[in-house]
């Protein structure tokens, strides 16, 4: 390989400084990176600096012929000039190596590329969708799931994932709720940190880790009417108390990149929002990684009516702190001119490039640009048996038992005739869920396959009806079956002859996710009619829900004896569901999002605020905050989830009724397994601040603990409350705890009634 003097100097310098820092502390290593960055930047032209801020989608088969015309040819020339800093959606060691070789061996300075990919809940071996993982409330399992995703993806040459998505959302109509951790900022923050630590590990230079990317900054989950990409119009109070905590938590956990959002906030698109990117993230939070735009979001500021053209959009994005342009070509086409016209400061360009280079150094790409490109490691890592074992464990922990009347579950393992009905029961692609673009269709274990591992029952399967017309595709609208009921008669006959009916109904895996908002949260298509039809001939039904968001299933709750929420559980889906149905695994999941009675209640969430009229003053009064056609309460509240055993909370104690400044209170209680089988309970702590400088929610999650108990066993559980626990973004526009009275609640859901009081002074 021929090296120019500049390129030779860079690699020699990196080698010398790396050798000198081998025995240095982490702090000294960071300082050495800064000196290396200084040296690299001193050699860069303005065009090369801007090139680092440019990201392209994979635009041709890098192992094939060189593109000769069109946009691909232009992008190829940019790559050879060093005008590309990163690429996305390039898969496999051969492809990555071919592109990295151009960047390292054919450009003037040889600066290596970052390779990004949406590794959201697995690469080839797929874990449950993030909303499902959140239902486990098991932070260690979630971290391990991210570790597996990182290991597989990194083995294919990737070094950067566009995850975790930490958007809080209260609106199940929004399809991307499947990609986050639900409605609560405390649980969301804990899970966000677990996922960042799983992706990045303890050493970002390890070849099995990825740089993580916190997204979407900010408030994307509050799109009006749950319609994707829609306007966001929220208060400063909601922004700071509800939306921002998970973002801040990932900064504190060391996340290396952020992605801004498609939406506007306070009338300004996030990609051009200086308050979010410069004032808050980089200045107040002291974030030293870089910010990448979402796909084309810079150019979309034109459609927003915020930028006149792409040049204006590039100017506004650069000036407000967006460091890398994903697929708008605004920076690469216009930034050099904008600097020369004094419309963008070169010092801001330098700051962005420094941030990008810093992450490349931390990944070890300057030391070895091909460190992620090992075909032997790729072959040995993808689909390891231990990975499948781990995602199976994650899948079982993600299942939520919503209802179990008369203990219909678990099923007997022998002597039963079981009718399995529903197209989703025999589907090997849908369980993979949305945002699993590295995985292959047809690779999940279906529910039917999982059930057949228990051979001593007689199983008869009938589809009943298709959910979708044709095979759903990631980039296309899914057409729903609203008319074809030709499979009903066979399903009816199967149900008539069965002891118990397992109905697997819900959304196809590609009916939720980006661009998949819904106005009807019921069972799609003819599935509700199928459910009611089967119920008429055999009411002994176990409803297995597979979906990427909370559904409105009020009829099912009133009529179906057992309901199991199984989400989209990934590669090992069928085995996980079967093991729970048969009792080989006792479900312990708890809902991370509220389930509404109907779509008219949405957005609905547990940590709402009281109105001035929260209840009727007189029994027949109409003048209070309510609906005239539905209850205010949800169908299933946040934190809800049953078990095959039962638990009792008792003996709630506080070691003091007064919390002093800089002090703490210990809350303790007894948790008893009052049933006949071993089980795991998620004990939850909620607090209410009764009077404050701004109105506060009726309850807020402030702690949780997973407790495993044998039958009859009692364990004392405790939580600590201090000033940090009570802090919120106050009327003083800062995080602080205010003196006053507080209620606390302990139990197995947000609707728990075990209560105590204390005051803070």
PyMOL commands that set and color helices and strands:
alter all, ss='L'
color gray80, all
select helices_A, chain A and resi 5-20+26-43+46-52+70-81+93-105+130-136+139-155+175-179+185-200+220-222+224-226+236-243+245-252+270-272+274-284+300-304+310-319+330-340+346-362+375-381+385-398+405-407+423-426+430-432+447-451+488-496+527-537+554-559+573-581+599-601+723-726
alter helices_A, ss='H'
color red, helices_A
select strands_A, chain A and resi 54-57+86-88+114-117+160-161+213-217+257-260+264-265+268-269+290-292+325-326+400-404+417-421+458-462+500-506+541-546+562-565+647-654+658-659+664-673+679-689+700-709+714-722+728-729+735-736+740-747+754-760
alter strands_A, ss='S'
color yellow, strands_A
deselect
rebuild
show_as cartoon
